[in-house]
Amino acid sequence: MAAQEGGMRLVSHPIAAHDGRLPRQYTAEGQGAKKDMSPPLEWYGVPEGARSLALLVQDIDADPVVPWTHWVVANIPPATRGLPEGFSGAAGAGAGAGRDQLGGLQEGVNDWKQPGWRGPVPPSHGHRIQFKLYALDDEVHLGNKVTRDKLMEAIDGHVLEEAELIAVFQGVVANN
């Protein structure tokens, strides 16, 4: 389920292992410590000349607000090859897994007005969740409150390449 433009690729093995469905632990339907954690992401083929990466995760089928932002991450160092499971969200609250090695990385505010990752919640079953990674020719300067709109404005004219991954939020299926 990894789409690509140019040579950059974005993948998540748990999503691929579930035929493109977003596993339960990355949603509000997870249980206990395995609930609402950010999924692990890996990327390959970051173009030479990239000075930072940005990640935007959105529900592209949300109603009435399309798209609905789940996660905004800016100024990811270009040498980074991914973000681990639980980097953000319920399990990654606070310092986050591996956060100390990521320099000026900034997590933004999602459409719930909360910082970091927040996975899909019912009744958004069947919605497509778009993970989009941008390779940028510069770092972005977004101030203290990072939002989707500020990010999109800041990266305009600075995108070297993009990679996309689509996951479907199916929700809990009875008798599975």
Residue pairs with C-beta under 8 A, 6 or more apart in sequence:
1 15
1 16
1 20
1 165
1 166
1 167
2 9
2 10
2 11
2 16
2 163
2 164
2 165
3 163
3 164
3 165
3 166
4 10
4 45
4 163
4 164
5 161
5 162
5 163
5 164
6 45
6 47
6 161
6 162
7 45
7 47
7 161
8 43
8 44
8 45
8 46
8 47
8 133
8 135
8 161
8 162
8 163
9 43
9 44
9 45
9 163
10 41
10 42
10 43
10 131
10 132
10 133
10 163
10 164
10 165
11 41
11 42
11 43
11 44
11 165
12 39
12 40
12 41
12 42
12 131
12 165
12 167
13 40
13 42
14 23
14 26
14 39
14 40
14 85
15 21
15 22
15 23
15 39
15 165
15 167
20 166
20 167
20 168
21 167
21 168
21 169
21 170
22 39
22 119
22 120
22 129
22 167
22 168
22 169
22 170
23 39
24 30
24 31
24 34
24 172
25 34
25 35
25 37
26 36
26 37
26 38
26 39
26 89
26 119
27 35
27 36
27 119
27 120
27 121
27 169
27 171
28 35
28 36
28 118
28 119
28 120
28 121
28 122
29 35
29 121
29 122
29 171
29 172
30 36
30 37
30 119
33 90
33 91
34 91
35 90
35 91
36 89
36 90
36 91
36 117
36 118
36 119
37 85
37 86
37 88
37 89
37 90
37 91
37 92
37 117
37 119
38 71
38 83
38 85
38 86
38 87
38 88
38 89
38 92
38 116
38 117
38 119
39 85
39 167
40 82
40 83
40 84
40 85
41 55
41 82
41 83
41 131
41 133
41 165
42 81
42 82
43 53
43 81
43 82
43 133
43 163
44 81
45 161
45 163
46 53
46 78
46 135
46 161
47 135
47 160
47 161
49 137
49 160
50 78
50 135
50 136
50 137
50 160
50 161
51 78
51 136
51 137
51 138
51 139
52 74
52 75
52 76
52 77
52 78
52 136
52 138
52 139
52 140
53 76
53 77
53 78
53 80
53 133
53 134
53 135
53 136
54 72
54 73
54 74
54 75
54 76
54 133
54 134
54 136
54 140
54 151
54 155
55 71
55 72
55 73
55 76
55 83
55 131
55 132
55 133
55 134
56 69
56 71
56 72
56 73
56 131
56 132
56 134
56 148
56 151
56 152
57 69
57 70
57 71
57 72
57 117
57 129
57 130
57 131
57 132
58 67
58 68
58 69
58 70
58 129
58 130
58 132
58 148
59 66
59 67
59 68
59 70
59 120
59 124
59 127
59 128
59 129
59 130
59 169
60 66
60 67
60 127
60 128
60 129
60 130
61 124
61 126
61 127
61 128
62 68
62 124
62 127
65 111
67 130
68 111
69 110
69 111
69 147
69 148
70 110
70 111
70 117
70 118
70 119
70 120
70 129
71 88
71 107
71 108
71 110
71 116
71 117
71 118
72 107
72 108
72 109
72 110
72 146
72 147
72 148
72 151
73 83
73 88
73 105
73 106
73 107
73 108
74 105
74 106
74 108
74 140
74 142
74 146
74 151
74 154
75 103
75 104
75 105
75 106
75 139
75 140
76 83
76 102
76 105
77 102
77 103
77 104
77 105
78 135
80 102
83 98
84 97
84 98
85 91
85 97
86 92
86 96
86 97
87 96
87 97
87 98
87 99
87 117
88 96
88 107
88 116
88 117
89 116
89 117
89 118
89 119
92 116
92 117
93 116
99 105
104 139
106 142
106 146
107 115
107 116
107 117
107 146
108 115
108 142
108 145
108 146
108 147
108 148
108 150
108 151
109 115
109 145
109 146
109 147
110 116
110 117
110 118
111 148
112 118
119 169
120 127
120 129
120 169
122 171
124 169
125 169
125 170
125 171
126 168
126 169
126 170
126 171
127 168
127 169
128 166
128 167
128 168
128 169
129 166
129 167
129 168
129 169
130 164
130 165
130 166
131 164
131 165
131 166
131 167
132 162
132 163
132 164
133 162
133 163
133 164
134 155
134 159
134 161
134 162
135 159
135 160
135 161
135 162
136 155
136 158
136 159
136 160
137 158
137 159
137 160
138 158
140 151
140 154
140 155
140 158
141 154
142 150
142 151
142 154
143 150
